[in-house]
Amino acid sequence: MAKSKKWLIVIESDPARSGKALEALRVAAGVAVWKRVQVAVHLRGAAVHLLAPDAGLENELITTYLKILKEEQCPVTTDGDSFSQSVADADYTSCFSDLP
């Protein structure tokens, strides 16, 4: 099945202060394995700490979710990445076409 829909998940929460960042990463990985939606993840602000292995976070879960995203060829970018612009330019508006 071709992935015709695209989903950009922007994570901004500080993973050291809230579980929201880890939960968003889990959702991204879970949706990616469905293979029905192209998923891209963009980490902004304090959320980039998800990529720091010594940040005292739940590293095993983070590694698992990032590994799934890599296996599914889902880009994970940060504000400093050269790929950020290509993710920003991608047409993710179709994700919201079903919303009222």
N, C-alpha and C positions, 0 to 999 in steps of 0.2 A: 504494500500500500504506500502510495506517495504521500509525503508530508506536505500538504498544501497550506496548512495553517502554521503561523509562527507565533511564538510567545517569548517576549522579552521580560525577564524578571529582574527588576532593579532592587538590590538589597542595600539599605542604608543604616540599619540598626547596628548598634555596637554589640557584638556578640559577648562581650565581657559583662554587659549590664542587662541584657535581655536575651531570651531564648528565640526571639523572632527571627534573627538572622539565620540561625541553624535550622529552624523550621522552614524558612523560605528555601534554603538550599536543599532540604529534604524533599519538599514539594517539587522543586525543579527536577531533581533526580527521578522522582516517582513518575512525573509526567513524561519525562524523556524516554523511559523504558516502554511506554505505551506505543511508541513509534508512530503516533498519529499527528504529532505536533512537533515542529522544529523549536527547540528550546535554546535560548541564549540567556546567560546570567551576567549581569553587570554589577560589580561591587563598588559602592561609593562611600566616601568618608570612612568612618570607623569600621565598616563592614569588611574592609580589606584585611583586617586582623584574622579573618577566617583562613587566610593563606599563610599565617605565621605559625609554624609548628610549635613554637615555644611560648605561645600566648596564654598558656594555662587553660585552654578551652578543651572541649570534648574532641580531642584530635582524632580518635579512632572513628567516630561518626563522620566528622568532616572529611577525613581521608576517604571513607567509603563513598560518600556522596560525590566528591570530586572525581573519584575513579569511575563511577557510573557515568557522570557527565562526559568524561573523556572518552569512555568506551562508546558512548552514543554520539560522539563527535559534536558535542554542544560547546560553543565557545563560552569561556568564563573570562571576562575582562574587568579591568579597573580603570579609573580615570587616567592613569598614566600609561596605559597600553596604546600601542600604535594601532591596534585593531578597534579601539573604542569608536572611532569615527565611522568605520564600516558597519558596526553594530547599530550606531545611532542613525545611520542612513538607511538601514534595512526597513522594509515595509512591514512593521508589526501592527499596523492599524487594523488589519483583518482580525486580530485577536478580539477586538472589541465590537465586531460587527453584529454579534448576537445579543448585545446588551440593549436594554430598553432606552 
